[in-house]
Each structure stands twice: as C-alpha cells, then as structure tokens.
Amino acid sequence: MSNDQTQDFYDVFWPKNIPHYDATKKYMLDTLTGRSYLHALDAGCGHGICSVVLSELSEQVLAVDVSQQCVNTAIKQATAFQRTNIEFSVQDLQDLKAPDAQFDLVWCWGVAMMAPDPMQVMHNLFRVTRPGGELYLGLYLKTWLSPVHQWVRYFCRAFMNTPTRKKWVLDGFAWLTKALVKLQGQEINLRADNVSIQAQVDDWYYPPYKTFYSIKEIVDLFNKNGFEAQCIQDRLGRMRSATIFVVKGIKK
C-alpha cells in the first residue's frame, strides 16, 4: 500500500519540530533496559535525535524513514553530534529491506500506526529482531473516544487544511487543552523535549493514516510471533483519551 501521503506530511512536520536532545535521551534511557548493543534499528527515525541516542549505546545504527526530508534532517543531527556510526536509508517500513534477525535492538516509537498497513510494519520488525534481541514499540491506545478522534481527523484533513484554517485548529486545540487542565486544577504537562502543543495536535489530527490498538492485542501479537512481551509504559499523553503506550518484547 502506498505511503506517499505519509511521506509528504512528515517531509514538512519533523524538520521543523526537532525535540531537545537532553529530554529525549533521558526518556530513552529510562525506557531501554540495556546500555550496550551491537546493531540497532531506528524504525522511523524522523528528526534523528533518537538515532543519535541509539548510536551512543550501539556499535552500529540503521536509521530508516519513508521521508527524504526527515532523513536529511536526521543526517544533520548526526553531524552536529559527531556521530559516525549511523547509516541512513530512505525506506518504507512496510517493505523494510533488512536481513532477518539482524538487530539486537529495534526502536519504533509512534511510527508503525501511521502506515497504511501497520501490521506489515510490525511483522517486519518482528522479522529483523534477532533471538534475545529487544523490540520497543510505541502505539496509540484505543479508547472509547478513538472513533471521535478519527472523525475529527478526517474533518480537519478534508475541510480545515488551508494554512489559515489549520492554524485555527492547532491554536484552538492548544487553548482547549490548557483550559481543561486548568479546570481540573492541574498544571499543563509541558513537554521538555521542545514539541509544542500545536505540533502535537498537528501530528494527532493531520497525518493521512492513524490506527489505534489495545494493549492486550499488541502483547498477544508479540507473543504469537515468538516474543516475551509486556507493556512497560501506558497513558503517556497529556489526556487519557489521546495517549500512547509502549510494549517491550524480547525475542525467544
């Protein structure tokens, strides 16, 4: 299935929304079990900051993304941090060209569910993980509000996709998020990695494809494909109805 629309979206999105290195590294070190790997795959490298962090823990990193502009941005990050052990490749994860059982670390955070065929992406990630290797997969959580989010996303893409209308949507949702948090007597969960609320709304409602999953179905999928799996993080988003979860699997 064609991924051209996804490529077009992220050609624009990630080059202008690069997270902070320090906050990204802290999150990854809090998430990853190991501190030393041979071959790592950054599956959907986007901005490239995760590739840089993985290169500090691994002898060799393959960073793959469907977007040429994202890969160009990631190369700039690797150059800025003087990392020379990262190989970059423009590839569709639905048709990942990598040998079976090549990687002892596979990192795919918030990427697979953006493909037209997420299951094909996941099966490719299963395939390239070596026995004993670790696969970290971050996906959007299915809740009772997921159909509402999908309807809003289709409406935004169809009718609110001019620059002016899109700005209304991004700023409006940012204001609404802050207002709801204030009404609940809480402080806004400002992300330390430099991704603004507007950028997160853009990434939530405007990508061409988005699929939601339950934790159980993904853990079961890992187990059926020869992994020992568990959910290590859930409800990572600002709001319980719009959040991500992370499953870690170790290949048997």
C-alpha positions in Angstrom: 0.0 0.0 0.0 1.3 3.4 -0.9 2.8 5.6 1.8 3.2 8.7 -0.3 0.8 10.9 1.7 2.6 10.0 4.9 5.9 10.9 3.3 4.5 14.2 2.2 3.2 15.0 5.7 6.5 14.2 7.6 8.6 15.9 4.9 7.2 19.1 6.5 6.5 18.1 10.1 9.7 16.7 11.6 12.3 19.1 10.0 10.5 22.0 11.9 9.7 20.1 15.1 13.1 18.7 16.4 12.9 17.6 20.0 15.6 18.6 22.6 18.4 16.1 22.8 18.7 16.0 26.6 15.0 15.3 27.3 14.8 12.7 24.5 17.9 10.9 25.8 16.6 10.9 29.4 13.3 9.3 28.2 15.1 6.7 26.1 17.5 5.8 28.9 14.5 5.5 31.3 12.8 3.2 28.8 15.6 1.0 27.4 16.8 -2.0 29.5 20.3 -2.3 28.1 23.2 0.0 27.8 25.2 -1.8 25.1 24.1 -3.2 21.8 25.7 -4.4 18.6 23.2 -3.4 15.9 20.2 -1.1 16.5 17.4 -0.1 14.2 15.7 3.2 14.5 12.5 2.3 12.6 11.0 5.7 11.5 13.9 8.0 12.5 12.0 11.2 11.8 14.1 14.1 13.3 17.1 11.8 14.1 17.6 12.6 17.8 16.6 9.0 18.8 19.2 7.8 16.2 21.8 9.9 17.9 21.0 8.4 21.3 20.9 4.9 20.0 24.3 5.5 18.4 25.8 6.2 21.8 24.5 2.8 23.1 25.2 0.7 19.9 28.2 -0.1 17.7 26.1 0.4 14.6 22.7 2.0 13.9 20.5 1.8 10.9 18.1 4.8 10.8 15.2 4.3 8.3 12.4 6.7 7.3 10.0 7.0 4.5 10.6 10.8 4.2 13.7 12.0 2.4 13.4 15.4 4.3 13.3 13.6 7.6 16.4 11.6 6.7 18.2 14.8 5.6 17.2 16.3 9.0 18.5 13.2 10.8 21.8 13.3 9.0 22.2 17.0 10.2 21.6 15.9 13.8 24.2 13.1 13.5 26.7 15.5 12.0 26.0 18.1 14.8 26.6 15.4 17.5 29.6 14.0 15.6 28.1 10.5 15.4 29.7 8.5 12.6 28.2 5.0 13.3 24.7 5.7 11.9 23.7 4.5 8.4 20.7 6.3 7.0 18.2 4.9 4.5 15.0 6.2 2.9 12.7 3.2 3.1 9.1 2.3 3.7 8.8 0.1 6.8 6.1 -1.8 5.0 8.8 -3.1 2.7 11.8 -3.0 5.0 15.0 -4.2 3.3 17.0 -5.7 6.1 18.1 -9.2 6.7 16.2 -11.5 9.1 17.4 -11.5 12.8 19.9 -8.6 12.2 19.2 -6.3 15.1 19.6 -6.8 18.9 17.7 -3.5 19.5 14.7 -2.3 17.4 13.2 1.1 18.4 9.9 2.1 16.8 8.2 4.8 18.8 5.0 6.3 17.4 5.6 5.2 13.8 4.0 1.9 12.9 0.4 3.1 13.3 1.0 5.9 10.8 1.5 3.4 7.9 -1.4 2.3 5.6 -0.6 -1.3 6.8 0.7 -1.2 10.4 0.6 -5.0 10.7 3.0 -5.4 7.9 5.3 -2.9 9.6 5.1 -4.8 12.9 5.8 -8.2 11.2 8.9 -6.7 9.5 10.1 -5.5 12.9 9.5 -9.0 14.4 11.4 -10.5 11.5 14.6 -8.4 11.8 14.9 -8.7 15.6 17.4 -11.4 16.5 16.8 -14.0 19.2 17.5 -12.4 22.5 17.0 -9.0 21.0 14.7 -6.3 22.3 11.9 -4.6 20.4 10.3 -1.4 21.7 7.1 -0.5 20.0 5.0 2.7 20.8 1.5 2.8 19.5 -1.7 4.9 20.0 -4.1 3.5 22.6 -7.6 2.5 21.6 -10.2 4.1 23.9 -13.9 4.7 23.7 -13.1 8.2 22.2 -10.9 6.8 19.4 -13.7 6.9 16.8 -14.3 10.6 17.8 -10.7 11.4 17.3 -10.8 9.7 13.9 -13.9 11.6 12.8 -12.2 14.9 13.8 -9.1 13.9 12.0 -11.0 13.2 8.8 -12.8 16.6 9.1 -9.6 18.5 9.7 -7.9 16.9 6.7 -10.9 17.5 4.4 -12.1 20.9 5.5 -9.5 22.6 7.7 -6.4 22.0 5.7 -5.6 25.5 4.4 -2.8 27.3 6.3 -5.2 29.7 7.9 -7.8 27.1 8.9 -5.1 24.7 10.1 -3.7 27.4 12.4 -7.2 27.9 13.8 -7.3 24.2 14.6 -3.8 24.0 16.2 -4.2 27.1 18.3 -7.8 26.2 19.2 -6.9 22.7 20.5 -3.9 24.1 22.4 -6.2 26.7 24.1 -8.7 24.0 24.9 -6.1 21.7 26.3 -4.8 24.4 28.7 -8.4 25.4 29.7 -9.3 21.8 30.5 -6.2 21.2 32.6 -6.8 24.4 34.4 -10.4 23.5 35.2 -9.2 20.2 36.6 -6.8 22.1 39.0 -3.7 20.7 37.3 -0.7 22.2 35.7 -0.2 21.8 31.9 2.1 18.9 31.0 4.5 20.9 29.0 6.9 18.6 27.2 10.6 19.2 27.9 11.6 17.9 24.5 10.5 21.0 22.6 7.5 19.6 20.9 4.7 22.2 21.3 1.0 21.5 21.9 0.3 22.8 18.4 2.9 20.4 16.9 1.3 17.5 18.8 -2.2 18.5 17.6 -0.8 18.6 14.0 0.7 15.2 14.5 -2.5 13.9 16.0 -5.2 15.1 13.6 -3.4 15.7 10.2 -1.5 12.5 9.3 -3.2 10.6 6.4 -3.2 7.3 8.4 -3.7 6.5 12.1 -4.6 3.2 13.7 -5.4 2.6 17.4 -4.7 -0.6 19.4 -5.5 -2.1 22.7 -2.5 -3.1 24.9 -3.7 -6.7 25.0 -3.9 -7.2 21.3 -0.4 -5.9 20.8 1.0 -8.0 23.7 -0.8 -11.1 22.2 0.6 -10.3 18.8 4.2 -10.2 20.2 3.7 -13.4 22.0 2.3 -15.2 18.9 5.3 -14.1 16.9 7.9 -15.6 19.3 8.4 -12.8 21.8 8.1 -12.5 25.5 6.2 -9.2 25.8 4.9 -6.8 28.3 3.5 -3.2 28.4 6.2 -1.1 30.1 4.5 2.3 29.7 0.9 3.4 29.3 -1.1 6.6 29.2 1.9 8.7 28.2 -0.1 11.5 26.6 -1.5 14.7 28.2 -5.0 13.4 28.1 -6.3 9.9 28.9 -8.3 9.8 25.7 -5.3 10.7 23.4 -2.3 8.8 24.5 0.4 6.3 23.6 1.6 3.0 25.1 4.9 1.1 24.8 5.3 -2.6 24.6 8.7 -4.2 25.1 9.3 -7.7 23.6 12.3 -10.0 23.9 12.6 -12.5 21.0 12.8 -16.1 22.1 
